[in-house]
Amino acid sequence: MGDDKTYIGKGAVLEAMAEHPAVEAIVQWKVEALADAKFDFGELTLTIVPEQIVSAALTMRDAGYNFFEDLTAVDWFPSSPRFQLSYHLVSHGFKERIRLRLLLEAENPAVESITSVWAGSDYYEREVFDLFGIRFEGHPNLRRIMLPEDWQGHPLRKDYPVEGYR
Amino acid sequence: MSNPAGMPVLEPAEGAKDQHMVINMGPQHPATHGVLRLVVEIDGEIVVRIYPEIGYLHTGIEKTCEAKFYHQVVPLTDRINYLDPLANNLCYALAVEKLLNLEIPPKAQWMRVLLAELSRLNSHLIWLGTHAMDIGALTVFLYTFREREDILRLFEAVAGQRMMTSYIRIGGLAMEPPLDFLDRVQGFVRTLPEKIDEYSNLLTGNPIFRNRLKGVGHLSAADAIALGVTGPPLRASGVDFDLRRDMPYSSYEKFQFKVPVSNDADCWARYEVRLLEMRESVKIIKQALDGMPEGAVKADAPKIVLPDREKMKTQMEALIHHFKIVTEGFEVPAGEVFQGIECGHGQMGYYIVSDGTAKPYRVHMRYPSFPILQALETMCKGRMLADVVAVIGSIDIVLGEIDR
């Protein structure tokens, strides 16, 4: 099952997958924006420098990854950098999915919103804001989506108490 | 109108305060298919803005998953989209199997396809009945629920549960299907095409149904892609993309079927696409029945898959494995995977992050009904308020999967 080839690290992916459309696009655009990369379980993960996410999203969209499928976060508390954002993009043409990954520090996590690239990321960014407390700059309506407005804390963080009184 | 703390009140647009009115639809409105609250700004009968307010069913199921062993998450999944339970099970199982690199026996794969298609039919039958009922054609509901009952009986036969099946497990299926199961499915799919004709006779030529749907809720292909719309609404907007054919999983690549596409992009197109999809599902089930391979329905992985009851009670080793799995779970290699499948509503996806322990570090579910709510305003703007009901019916949402 799956692809048995695995490449870990920026160098390995750039070398072994140079003809992959997403890798090719990122090399042509700005190879410094790529912090890390890996290909495992048959999935390509590109770790992007957080400041570059909007241009990276635009580059990927123009390279054929036209459909924004999913955005979520992972809390790696207590390690540092604490937060990981995972964007999943699908290409209707190549029939393939890639993952863009961002790493954010624990203090005031914030990143630029990609609603200007895909309007459909609106709800996903609100969900991550609501449940993880990561801010998306330039989002048109950054409010809680699942929980009430007056809720304290962000439940999907690992340090959120799961029992007893808050 | 009183405003409980935290409820957003949409103010009418600047300069139109005398003319526009803000009304509330839901959360207990029968046409919102669950607890969806829509704050709608109207100018007379014309919709100006729609603000969907969700979260009434939020249970934090993603957080709950983090406290369970991998195999304990399976029964949580079918509670999310309770109208398409086996698709939930399938998507989760495929994602964990990808992390474990498990080989699934062919019979289990084909049974999974068969069950996923039955589940899709279940989802589409409920959609058709409730959608027609929203429009005013009450009769169709009784017809579709008759066939839905047959499907639920099949689920009950195979899993012991009508709705919360949890039948597709990590590594295969929960148990062998009963001996007469395939014959019963055969009997069901033999009669279903006639029944679909029956629904079509009731609705397709019906002038009221036609007028309420044709040209209503237009969504261009560009908007659909930008707003994250998937599944039948995306294909009704002219985008020919179906994960079953384009990124196949669970041996879908061995089945022959068409992907219905329409270019009309309105509620009527969504109706037609789903009816055709039901006919294609029947074809897939027939192929699965004809070519059903022989063999086991569970992977050969004693440390991951629970042993059969019989073995567990007679063999020491099986008993030890059973005890270990139930009390300690099994460790899954560290890594992250995203598994997408095509469920009745569109693209479903499970994103699982493992840190190498027996409990998932993070489980995220991508469900198709969540992003499609963003397209509601695009589809309803400038139309009559009554069209909102038709549009909500045509996008086929389940609030359980929106709020999670």
Interface residues (C-beta under 8 A of the other chain):
Chain A: M1 G2 D40 F41 G42 E43 T45 N66 F67 F68 E69 D70 T72 V74 D75 S86 H88 V90 H92 K95 E96 R97 R99 W118 A119 G120 S121 D122 Y123 Y124 L131 R143 R144 I145 M146 L147 P148 E149 D150 P155 L156 V162
Chain B: A5 G6 P8 I54 G55 H58 G60 E62 K63 A67 E97 K98 L99 N101 L102 E103 I104 I225 A226 L227 G228 V229 V239 F241 D246 M247 G335 E336 V337 F338 G340 Q347 G349 Y351 V353 Y361 R362 H364 R366 F370 P371 L373 Q374 D403 R404
